[in-house]
Amino acid sequence: MTPGVQPLIAGNWKMHGTLAEARALAGAVAAGAKAGAGAGLLVAPPFPFLPAVAAALAGSQVALGAQDCHAAPKGAHTGDVAAAMLREVGATHVILGHSERRAAHGETDAVVQAKAAAAMAAGLIPIVCVGESEAQRLAGEAEAVVRGQLAGSLPPGFAAAGGIIAYEPVWAIGTGRTPTEADIAAIHAALRAVAGPATRLLYGGSVKPGNAKEILALPNVDGALVGGASLVAADFLAIAAAVRPGG
Ligand code: PEP
């Protein structure tokens, strides 16, 4: 944790669930979120479920995020969604540059940077994801890769707009494997040097109730971006409860 930075536990629901399940999950997270708890909470459902989840979260401490946006404010972009549209249905944050989008949709650092700028222009807080592949980690390139991604993906004014960075080693996502605590701490120290003192730095990649306490206690880890475990309210809330009160 970083003194003075409020931790955030963000759930990335990816392309999972039905509308009824999204409502129930959001309701359970909202009901379990404790006012004044150490960590802020955020859930990022699939686009079609955003309004229903916003309604389920109304009056709670839980923020709403989306999983992507387009870089343009409007236009002929079939199948895409503008940042202002997300804002209009209640999102306050948007995840950008997730490794699944970088891999499956060919998103480059420049694309992510343009999307983050668009998000900020629409009043959304971007959560920009970076992280090395397993081959890059084994080649000793993890820190250089992440530094390069940051340099290319963060638009001017990112920190001042409250932008959030998520370090997600690609090989740790959905695999049950995590870097060593020393490796996470080393990357987060490098992120901190680039991001400045007030930017929230999340760790993501197989965070579970069983490992959250150790990971969240590391220096410069200001929360977590959680995939699989965010689909079970009790697990997601247990991860949030692992945040040490007072940071
Ligand atoms: C993610 O995809 O952002 C993620 C961290 O997934 P998981 O927690 O399932 O590894």
py3Dmol code that shows the C-alpha trace and the ligand (Angstrom):
import py3Dmol

protein = """\
ATOM      1  CA  MET A   1       0.000   0.000   0.000  1.00  0.00           C
ATOM      2  CA  THR A   2       1.019   3.587  -0.524  1.00  0.00           C
ATOM      3  CA  PRO A   3       0.412   6.026   2.336  1.00  0.00           C
ATOM      4  CA  GLY A   4      -2.287   8.540   1.438  1.00  0.00           C
ATOM      5  CA  VAL A   5      -3.563   6.574  -1.567  1.00  0.00           C
ATOM      6  CA  GLN A   6      -6.976   4.960  -1.104  1.00  0.00           C
ATOM      7  CA  PRO A   7      -6.777   1.355  -2.295  1.00  0.00           C
ATOM      8  CA  LEU A   8      -9.151   0.084  -4.962  1.00  0.00           C
ATOM      9  CA  ILE A   9     -10.367  -3.430  -5.610  1.00  0.00           C
ATOM     10  CA  ALA A  10     -11.743  -3.584  -9.145  1.00  0.00           C
ATOM     11  CA  GLY A  11     -13.638  -6.529 -10.598  1.00  0.00           C
ATOM     12  CA  ASN A  12     -13.371  -7.245 -14.320  1.00  0.00           C
ATOM     13  CA  TRP A  13     -16.351  -9.423 -15.166  1.00  0.00           C
ATOM     14  CA  LYS A  14     -15.200  -9.844 -18.772  1.00  0.00           C
ATOM     15  CA  MET A  15     -17.821 -11.564 -21.000  1.00  0.00           C
ATOM     16  CA  HIS A  16     -19.495 -13.590 -18.306  1.00  0.00           C
ATOM     17  CA  GLY A  17     -22.980 -14.040 -16.931  1.00  0.00           C
ATOM     18  CA  THR A  18     -26.579 -13.292 -17.725  1.00  0.00           C
ATOM     19  CA  LEU A  19     -28.420 -10.094 -16.960  1.00  0.00           C
ATOM     20  CA  ALA A  20     -30.048 -11.738 -13.950  1.00  0.00           C
ATOM     21  CA  GLU A  21     -26.665 -12.934 -12.702  1.00  0.00           C
ATOM     22  CA  ALA A  22     -25.133  -9.488 -13.180  1.00  0.00           C
ATOM     23  CA  ARG A  23     -27.927  -7.899 -11.168  1.00  0.00           C
ATOM     24  CA  ALA A  24     -27.558 -10.459  -8.396  1.00  0.00           C
ATOM     25  CA  LEU A  25     -23.768 -10.169  -8.273  1.00  0.00           C
ATOM     26  CA  ALA A  26     -23.865  -6.379  -8.204  1.00  0.00           C
ATOM     27  CA  GLY A  27     -26.529  -6.471  -5.507  1.00  0.00           C
ATOM     28  CA  ALA A  28     -24.468  -8.845  -3.390  1.00  0.00           C
ATOM     29  CA  VAL A  29     -21.317  -6.756  -3.782  1.00  0.00           C
ATOM     30  CA  ALA A  30     -23.236  -3.579  -2.955  1.00  0.00           C
ATOM     31  CA  ALA A  31     -24.806  -5.189   0.107  1.00  0.00           C
ATOM     32  CA  GLY A  32     -21.449  -6.463   1.313  1.00  0.00           C
ATOM     33  CA  ALA A  33     -19.494  -3.268   0.722  1.00  0.00           C
ATOM     34  CA  LYS A  34     -18.779  -1.672   4.030  1.00  0.00           C
ATOM     35  CA  ALA A  35     -19.008   2.092   4.321  1.00  0.00           C
ATOM     36  CA  GLY A  36     -15.703   3.502   5.503  1.00  0.00           C
ATOM     37  CA  ALA A  37     -13.840   0.271   4.709  1.00  0.00           C
ATOM     38  CA  GLY A  38     -10.206   0.529   3.728  1.00  0.00           C
ATOM     39  CA  ALA A  39     -10.694  -0.103   0.034  1.00  0.00           C
ATOM     40  CA  GLY A  40     -12.905   1.380  -2.634  1.00  0.00           C
ATOM     41  CA  LEU A  41     -14.736  -1.167  -4.777  1.00  0.00           C
ATOM     42  CA  LEU A  42     -15.524  -1.143  -8.481  1.00  0.00           C
ATOM     43  CA  VAL A  43     -17.169  -3.623 -10.812  1.00  0.00           C
ATOM     44  CA  ALA A  44     -16.881  -3.649 -14.605  1.00  0.00           C
ATOM     45  CA  PRO A  45     -19.690  -5.660 -16.219  1.00  0.00           C
ATOM     46  CA  PRO A  46     -20.208  -6.268 -19.953  1.00  0.00           C
ATOM     47  CA  PHE A  47     -21.594  -3.227 -21.822  1.00  0.00           C
ATOM     48  CA  PRO A  48     -25.245  -4.359 -22.074  1.00  0.00           C
ATOM     49  CA  PHE A  49     -25.479  -4.855 -18.329  1.00  0.00           C
ATOM     50  CA  LEU A  50     -24.135  -1.425 -17.334  1.00  0.00           C
ATOM     51  CA  PRO A  51     -27.518   0.278 -16.742  1.00  0.00           C
ATOM     52  CA  ALA A  52     -28.882  -2.631 -14.709  1.00  0.00           C
ATOM     53  CA  VAL A  53     -25.712  -2.866 -12.653  1.00  0.00           C
ATOM     54  CA  ALA A  54     -25.742   0.906 -12.138  1.00  0.00           C
ATOM     55  CA  ALA A  55     -29.253   0.560 -10.734  1.00  0.00           C
ATOM     56  CA  ALA A  56     -28.204  -2.323  -8.489  1.00  0.00           C
ATOM     57  CA  LEU A  57     -25.274  -0.275  -7.159  1.00  0.00           C
ATOM     58  CA  ALA A  58     -27.246   2.924  -6.609  1.00  0.00           C
ATOM     59  CA  GLY A  59     -26.668   4.343  -3.160  1.00  0.00           C
ATOM     60  CA  SER A  60     -23.801   1.946  -2.449  1.00  0.00           C
ATOM     61  CA  GLN A  61     -20.072   2.526  -2.087  1.00  0.00           C
ATOM     62  CA  VAL A  62     -19.351   0.524  -5.245  1.00  0.00           C
ATOM     63  CA  ALA A  63     -18.252   2.309  -8.417  1.00  0.00           C
ATOM     64  CA  LEU A  64     -19.108   1.251 -11.950  1.00  0.00           C
ATOM     65  CA  GLY A  65     -16.570   0.675 -14.698  1.00  0.00           C
ATOM     66  CA  ALA A  66     -16.640  -0.419 -18.321  1.00  0.00           C
ATOM     67  CA  GLN A  67     -14.182  -2.744 -20.027  1.00  0.00           C
ATOM     68  CA  ASP A  68     -13.276  -0.643 -23.071  1.00  0.00           C
ATOM     69  CA  CYS A  69     -14.187   2.464 -25.045  1.00  0.00           C
ATOM     70  CA  HIS A  70     -13.442   3.858 -28.487  1.00  0.00           C
ATOM     71  CA  ALA A  71     -10.957   6.681 -28.988  1.00  0.00           C
ATOM     72  CA  ALA A  72     -13.407   8.783 -30.991  1.00  0.00           C
ATOM     73  CA  PRO A  73     -16.237  10.743 -29.370  1.00  0.00           C
ATOM     74  CA  LYS A  74     -18.739   9.495 -31.987  1.00  0.00           C
ATOM     75  CA  GLY A  75     -18.871   8.284 -35.556  1.00  0.00           C
ATOM     76  CA  ALA A  76     -19.099   5.350 -37.910  1.00  0.00           C
ATOM     77  CA  HIS A  77     -17.585   2.708 -35.633  1.00  0.00           C
ATOM     78  CA  THR A  78     -19.904  -0.271 -35.778  1.00  0.00           C
ATOM     79  CA  GLY A  79     -19.892  -2.265 -32.586  1.00  0.00           C
ATOM     80  CA  ASP A  80     -17.876   0.271 -30.622  1.00  0.00           C
ATOM     81  CA  VAL A  81     -18.868   2.421 -27.662  1.00  0.00           C
ATOM     82  CA  ALA A  82     -17.878   6.020 -26.938  1.00  0.00           C
ATOM     83  CA  ALA A  83     -16.628   7.098 -23.536  1.00  0.00           C
ATOM     84  CA  ALA A  84     -19.429   9.658 -23.144  1.00  0.00           C
ATOM     85  CA  MET A  85     -21.995   6.871 -23.652  1.00  0.00           C
ATOM     86  CA  LEU A  86     -20.457   4.971 -20.768  1.00  0.00           C
ATOM     87  CA  ARG A  87     -20.529   8.076 -18.613  1.00  0.00           C
ATOM     88  CA  GLU A  88     -24.185   8.585 -19.486  1.00  0.00           C
ATOM     89  CA  VAL A  89     -25.167   5.156 -18.155  1.00  0.00           C
ATOM     90  CA  GLY A  90     -23.327   5.677 -14.898  1.00  0.00           C
ATOM     91  CA  ALA A  91     -19.771   4.462 -15.438  1.00  0.00           C
ATOM     92  CA  THR A  92     -17.058   6.459 -13.728  1.00  0.00           C
ATOM     93  CA  HIS A  93     -14.095   4.308 -14.800  1.00  0.00           C
ATOM     94  CA  VAL A  94     -13.042   2.350 -17.861  1.00  0.00           C
ATOM     95  CA  ILE A  95     -10.486  -0.470 -18.154  1.00  0.00           C
ATOM     96  CA  LEU A  96      -8.238   0.077 -21.170  1.00  0.00           C
ATOM     97  CA  GLY A  97      -5.462  -1.910 -22.800  1.00  0.00           C
ATOM     98  CA  HIS A  98      -6.267  -5.173 -21.048  1.00  0.00           C
ATOM     99  CA  SER A  99      -3.935  -7.840 -22.405  1.00  0.00           C
ATOM    100  CA  GLU A 100      -6.916  -9.739 -23.818  1.00  0.00           C
ATOM    101  CA  ARG A 101      -7.783  -6.691 -25.932  1.00  0.00           C
ATOM    102  CA  ARG A 102      -4.156  -6.058 -26.844  1.00  0.00           C
ATOM    103  CA  ALA A 103      -3.906  -9.696 -28.008  1.00  0.00           C
ATOM    104  CA  ALA A 104      -7.327 -10.327 -29.544  1.00  0.00           C
ATOM    105  CA  HIS A 105      -8.027  -6.866 -30.961  1.00  0.00           C
ATOM    106  CA  GLY A 106      -4.511  -5.785 -31.836  1.00  0.00           C
ATOM    107  CA  GLU A 107      -4.583  -2.805 -29.499  1.00  0.00           C
ATOM    108  CA  THR A 108      -1.231  -1.044 -29.540  1.00  0.00           C
ATOM    109  CA  ASP A 109       0.104   1.365 -26.949  1.00  0.00           C
ATOM    110  CA  ALA A 110      -0.899   4.235 -29.258  1.00  0.00           C
ATOM    111  CA  VAL A 111      -4.478   2.962 -29.449  1.00  0.00           C
ATOM    112  CA  VAL A 112      -4.627   2.589 -25.680  1.00  0.00           C
ATOM    113  CA  GLN A 113      -3.237   6.098 -25.237  1.00  0.00           C
ATOM    114  CA  ALA A 114      -5.887   7.546 -27.569  1.00  0.00           C
ATOM    115  CA  LYS A 115      -8.627   5.666 -25.731  1.00  0.00           C
ATOM    116  CA  ALA A 116      -7.356   6.891 -22.361  1.00  0.00           C
ATOM    117  CA  ALA A 117      -7.356  10.467 -23.629  1.00  0.00           C
ATOM    118  CA  ALA A 118     -10.930  10.019 -24.876  1.00  0.00           C
ATOM    119  CA  ALA A 119     -11.986   8.562 -21.539  1.00  0.00           C
ATOM    120  CA  MET A 120     -10.488  11.502 -19.666  1.00  0.00           C
ATOM    121  CA  ALA A 121     -12.151  13.981 -22.030  1.00  0.00           C
ATOM    122  CA  ALA A 122     -15.504  12.352 -21.227  1.00  0.00           C
ATOM    123  CA  GLY A 123     -14.894  12.528 -17.477  1.00  0.00           C
ATOM    124  CA  LEU A 124     -14.059   8.850 -17.009  1.00  0.00           C
ATOM    125  CA  ILE A 125     -11.080   7.613 -15.014  1.00  0.00           C
ATOM    126  CA  PRO A 126      -8.988   5.265 -17.168  1.00  0.00           C
ATOM    127  CA  ILE A 127      -7.530   2.092 -15.697  1.00  0.00           C
ATOM    128  CA  VAL A 128      -4.673   1.329 -18.066  1.00  0.00           C
ATOM    129  CA  CYS A 129      -3.332  -2.228 -18.056  1.00  0.00           C
ATOM    130  CA  VAL A 130       0.260  -3.178 -18.741  1.00  0.00           C
ATOM    131  CA  GLY A 131       2.144  -6.436 -18.312  1.00  0.00           C
ATOM    132  CA  GLU A 132       4.750  -8.697 -19.821  1.00  0.00           C
ATOM    133  CA  SER A 133       4.319 -12.079 -21.500  1.00  0.00           C
ATOM    134  CA  GLU A 134       5.901 -15.178 -20.023  1.00  0.00           C
ATOM    135  CA  ALA A 135       8.635 -15.173 -22.676  1.00  0.00           C
ATOM    136  CA  GLN A 136       9.455 -11.564 -21.839  1.00  0.00           C
ATOM    137  CA  ARG A 137       9.561 -12.378 -18.130  1.00  0.00           C
ATOM    138  CA  LEU A 138      11.868 -15.348 -18.724  1.00  0.00           C
ATOM    139  CA  ALA A 139      14.119 -13.179 -20.893  1.00  0.00           C
ATOM    140  CA  GLY A 140      14.493 -10.706 -18.037  1.00  0.00           C
ATOM    141  CA  GLU A 141      12.616  -8.031 -19.970  1.00  0.00           C
ATOM    142  CA  ALA A 142       9.577  -7.585 -17.736  1.00  0.00           C
ATOM    143  CA  GLU A 143      10.485  -4.179 -16.346  1.00  0.00           C
ATOM    144  CA  ALA A 144      11.597  -2.797 -19.709  1.00  0.00           C
ATOM    145  CA  VAL A 145       8.402  -4.032 -21.375  1.00  0.00           C
ATOM    146  CA  VAL A 146       6.188  -2.486 -18.745  1.00  0.00           C
ATOM    147  CA  ARG A 147       8.099   0.808 -18.831  1.00  0.00           C
ATOM    148  CA  GLY A 148       7.712   0.889 -22.604  1.00  0.00           C
ATOM    149  CA  GLN A 149       3.992   0.174 -22.405  1.00  0.00           C
ATOM    150  CA  LEU A 150       3.545   2.944 -19.871  1.00  0.00           C
ATOM    151  CA  ALA A 151       5.499   5.429 -21.947  1.00  0.00           C
ATOM    152  CA  GLY A 152       3.327   4.631 -24.960  1.00  0.00           C
ATOM    153  CA  SER A 153      -0.061   4.186 -23.302  1.00  0.00           C
ATOM    154  CA  LEU A 154      -0.463   7.069 -20.866  1.00  0.00           C
ATOM    155  CA  PRO A 155      -1.704  10.352 -22.336  1.00  0.00           C
ATOM    156  CA  PRO A 156      -0.595  13.746 -20.990  1.00  0.00           C
ATOM    157  CA  GLY A 157      -2.528  14.675 -17.849  1.00  0.00           C
ATOM    158  CA  PHE A 158      -3.138  11.036 -16.894  1.00  0.00           C
ATOM    159  CA  ALA A 159      -2.009  11.374 -13.276  1.00  0.00           C
ATOM    160  CA  ALA A 160      -3.785  14.691 -12.773  1.00  0.00           C
ATOM    161  CA  ALA A 161      -7.018  13.106 -14.033  1.00  0.00           C
ATOM    162  CA  GLY A 162      -6.751  10.365 -11.426  1.00  0.00           C
ATOM    163  CA  GLY A 163      -5.710   7.733 -13.959  1.00  0.00           C
ATOM    164  CA  ILE A 164      -5.026   4.275 -12.549  1.00  0.00           C
ATOM    165  CA  ILE A 165      -2.431   1.751 -13.719  1.00  0.00           C
ATOM    166  CA  ALA A 166      -2.914  -2.009 -13.462  1.00  0.00           C
ATOM    167  CA  TYR A 167       0.132  -4.259 -13.690  1.00  0.00           C
ATOM    168  CA  GLU A 168      -1.089  -7.586 -15.021  1.00  0.00           C
ATOM    169  CA  PRO A 169       1.536 -10.103 -16.116  1.00  0.00           C
ATOM    170  CA  VAL A 170      -0.132 -11.830 -19.060  1.00  0.00           C
ATOM    171  CA  TRP A 171       0.964 -15.268 -17.876  1.00  0.00           C
ATOM    172  CA  ALA A 172      -0.673 -14.736 -14.470  1.00  0.00           C
ATOM    173  CA  ILE A 173      -4.143 -13.882 -15.796  1.00  0.00           C
ATOM    174  CA  GLY A 174      -6.607 -16.677 -15.199  1.00  0.00           C
ATOM    175  CA  THR A 175      -3.846 -19.227 -14.642  1.00  0.00           C
ATOM    176  CA  GLY A 176      -3.627 -19.430 -10.868  1.00  0.00           C
ATOM    177  CA  ARG A 177       0.035 -18.450 -11.125  1.00  0.00           C
ATOM    178  CA  THR A 178       1.410 -15.228  -9.675  1.00  0.00           C
ATOM    179  CA  PRO A 179       4.836 -13.583  -9.690  1.00  0.00           C
ATOM    180  CA  THR A 180       6.831 -13.708  -6.483  1.00  0.00           C
ATOM    181  CA  GLU A 181       6.145 -10.934  -4.026  1.00  0.00           C
ATOM    182  CA  ALA A 182       9.630  -9.565  -4.775  1.00  0.00           C
ATOM    183  CA  ASP A 183       8.871  -9.488  -8.496  1.00  0.00           C
ATOM    184  CA  ILE A 184       5.563  -7.683  -7.974  1.00  0.00           C
ATOM    185  CA  ALA A 185       7.250  -5.187  -5.657  1.00  0.00           C
ATOM    186  CA  ALA A 186      10.045  -4.567  -8.168  1.00  0.00           C
ATOM    187  CA  ILE A 187       7.667  -3.848 -11.045  1.00  0.00           C
ATOM    188  CA  HIS A 188       5.481  -1.643  -8.867  1.00  0.00           C
ATOM    189  CA  ALA A 189       8.510   0.347  -7.749  1.00  0.00           C
ATOM    190  CA  ALA A 190       9.338   0.925 -11.411  1.00  0.00           C
ATOM    191  CA  LEU A 191       5.729   1.942 -12.091  1.00  0.00           C
ATOM    192  CA  ARG A 192       5.809   4.335  -9.153  1.00  0.00           C
ATOM    193  CA  ALA A 193       8.908   6.043 -10.517  1.00  0.00           C
ATOM    194  CA  VAL A 194       7.047   6.774 -13.750  1.00  0.00           C
ATOM    195  CA  ALA A 195       3.554   7.361 -12.394  1.00  0.00           C
ATOM    196  CA  GLY A 196       4.293   9.730  -9.524  1.00  0.00           C
ATOM    197  CA  PRO A 197       3.325   9.492  -5.865  1.00  0.00           C
ATOM    198  CA  ALA A 198      -0.473   9.733  -6.044  1.00  0.00           C
ATOM    199  CA  THR A 199      -1.355   7.353  -8.895  1.00  0.00           C
ATOM    200  CA  ARG A 200      -3.060   4.151  -7.826  1.00  0.00           C
ATOM    201  CA  LEU A 201      -1.110   1.101  -8.927  1.00  0.00           C
ATOM    202  CA  LEU A 202      -3.174  -2.087  -9.013  1.00  0.00           C
ATOM    203  CA  TYR A 203      -1.820  -5.602  -9.307  1.00  0.00           C
ATOM    204  CA  GLY A 204      -3.825  -8.085 -11.398  1.00  0.00           C
ATOM    205  CA  GLY A 205      -3.361 -11.749 -12.208  1.00  0.00           C
ATOM    206  CA  SER A 206      -4.899 -14.613 -10.221  1.00  0.00           C
ATOM    207  CA  VAL A 207      -5.657 -12.546  -7.131  1.00  0.00           C
ATOM    208  CA  LYS A 208      -7.783 -14.677  -4.790  1.00  0.00           C
ATOM    209  CA  PRO A 209      -8.872 -14.498  -1.152  1.00  0.00           C
ATOM    210  CA  GLY A 210      -5.955 -16.819  -0.333  1.00  0.00           C
ATOM    211  CA  ASN A 211      -3.188 -14.571  -1.690  1.00  0.00           C
ATOM    212  CA  ALA A 212      -4.731 -11.105  -1.473  1.00  0.00           C
ATOM    213  CA  LYS A 213      -3.408 -10.204   1.970  1.00  0.00           C
ATOM    214  CA  GLU A 214       0.235 -10.744   1.026  1.00  0.00           C
ATOM    215  CA  ILE A 215      -0.048  -9.046  -2.371  1.00  0.00           C
ATOM    216  CA  LEU A 216      -1.999  -6.061  -1.067  1.00  0.00           C
ATOM    217  CA  ALA A 217       0.525  -5.488   1.704  1.00  0.00           C
ATOM    218  CA  LEU A 218       3.377  -4.951  -0.759  1.00  0.00           C
ATOM    219  CA  PRO A 219       4.789  -1.456  -1.157  1.00  0.00           C
ATOM    220  CA  ASN A 220       3.318   0.489  -4.084  1.00  0.00           C
ATOM    221  CA  VAL A 221       0.447  -1.984  -4.523  1.00  0.00           C
ATOM    222  CA  ASP A 222      -2.669   0.132  -4.089  1.00  0.00           C
ATOM    223  CA  GLY A 223      -5.251  -2.492  -4.838  1.00  0.00           C
ATOM    224  CA  ALA A 224      -6.101  -5.217  -7.295  1.00  0.00           C
ATOM    225  CA  LEU A 225      -7.740  -5.801 -10.634  1.00  0.00           C
ATOM    226  CA  VAL A 226      -9.564  -9.088 -10.217  1.00  0.00           C
ATOM    227  CA  GLY A 227     -10.962 -11.298 -12.955  1.00  0.00           C
ATOM    228  CA  GLY A 228     -12.230 -14.758 -12.031  1.00  0.00           C
ATOM    229  CA  ALA A 229     -12.609 -14.144  -8.306  1.00  0.00           C
ATOM    230  CA  SER A 230     -14.729 -11.033  -8.955  1.00  0.00           C
ATOM    231  CA  LEU A 231     -17.535 -13.253 -10.280  1.00  0.00           C
ATOM    232  CA  VAL A 232     -18.185 -14.629  -6.798  1.00  0.00           C
ATOM    233  CA  ALA A 233     -19.338 -11.895  -4.446  1.00  0.00           C
ATOM    234  CA  ALA A 234     -17.973 -13.588  -1.327  1.00  0.00           C
ATOM    235  CA  ASP A 235     -14.521 -13.976  -2.899  1.00  0.00           C
ATOM    236  CA  PHE A 236     -14.466 -10.419  -4.212  1.00  0.00           C
ATOM    237  CA  LEU A 237     -15.508  -9.047  -0.825  1.00  0.00           C
ATOM    238  CA  ALA A 238     -12.935 -11.237   0.923  1.00  0.00           C
ATOM    239  CA  ILE A 239     -10.220  -9.745  -1.286  1.00  0.00           C
ATOM    240  CA  ALA A 240     -11.426  -6.261  -0.355  1.00  0.00           C
ATOM    241  CA  ALA A 241     -11.423  -7.228   3.303  1.00  0.00           C
ATOM    242  CA  ALA A 242      -7.765  -8.263   2.972  1.00  0.00           C
ATOM    243  CA  VAL A 243      -6.791  -4.621   2.562  1.00  0.00           C
ATOM    244  CA  ARG A 244      -5.066  -3.560   5.732  1.00  0.00           C
ATOM    245  CA  PRO A 245      -7.128  -0.817   7.411  1.00  0.00           C
ATOM    246  CA  GLY A 246      -5.309   2.489   7.265  1.00  0.00           C
ATOM    247  CA  GLY A 247      -3.129   1.424   4.332  1.00  0.00           C
TER     248      GLY A 247
END
"""
ligand_1 = """\
10
PEP
C -7.839 -9.943 -15.417
O -8.159 -10.498 -16.452
O -7.813 -8.705 -15.356
C -7.481 -10.780 -14.281
C -6.722 -10.264 -13.356
O -7.971 -12.059 -14.280
P -7.761 -13.173 -13.116
O -7.961 -12.491 -11.797
O -8.814 -14.185 -13.394
O -6.376 -13.673 -13.276
"""
view = py3Dmol.view(width=600, height=400)
view.addModel(protein, "pdb")
view.setStyle({"model": 0}, {"cartoon": {"style": "trace"}})
view.addModel(ligand_1, "xyz")
view.setStyle({"model": 1}, {"stick": {}})
view.zoomTo()
view.show()
